[in-house]
Amino acid sequence: MNTKTAIVTGGNSGLGFATAKKLCDNGIRTYIIGRTKEKTEEACKEVGPNAIPVLFDLNNINGIAEMIENLTRENPIDILVNNAGINLKKEFSDVTDEDFLSIIHTNLLSVFAVSREVVKNMKENGGGSIVNISSMASQYGIPKVIAYSASKGAIESMTRAMAVELAPFGIRVNCVAPGFIKTKMSAKALDNDPERKNKVLSRTPMGVLGEPSDIADAVYYFALNESKYTTGTILPIDGGNSIGF
């Protein structure tokens, strides 16, 4: 049987971890890219034998081509999940140029660079599936996350542009836009801010936070043949939050 191979960036925690676990549990060999040795190796141990740790800091843009080349030397890449991202919560006027660039560098430029190198490999091997991760911050205005919002809006536009250009090569590109999902990071933020938590839940028609596995299931759908006629779409997994009133 021809085992598929995937890359999940930032797969050592949160939504990336849930996604990597879903892929590995279904027999897909998965490279988990993370920048912290212990955390990444620990995550792979927890996920199981199909998980392979790759220690790499995606801010090292110049090293991405070599890193991907090393991975594809062993196995062609069938699935790429661009999950790694960082956030910054700050008043608009306090955001420095460096702050803004740092977010764009990690959330946008590294996604472009990793995708470009993986696409070269996918073209040689007759196709593949790329899944980008966006956010509710690209669906509507959220205060104090200007750089993050800009980066995620760009990810959605880039998804559509990539999908159109890469379709002739059998490469599909889709995007999952998570709503408010129960992770350690979000729980901490919302539990410390009851007013924000109530606002989130009151405008989510389903009335609850999502689970990381909800995102993993959506990514898995886009990654495999069940979505073979789907490209260039943005799928909110948000309990109705983006259309809630």
Order of alpha helices (4+ residues) and beta strands (2+ residues): beta-alpha-beta-alpha-beta-alpha-beta-alpha-alpha-beta-alpha-beta-alpha-alpha-alpha-beta
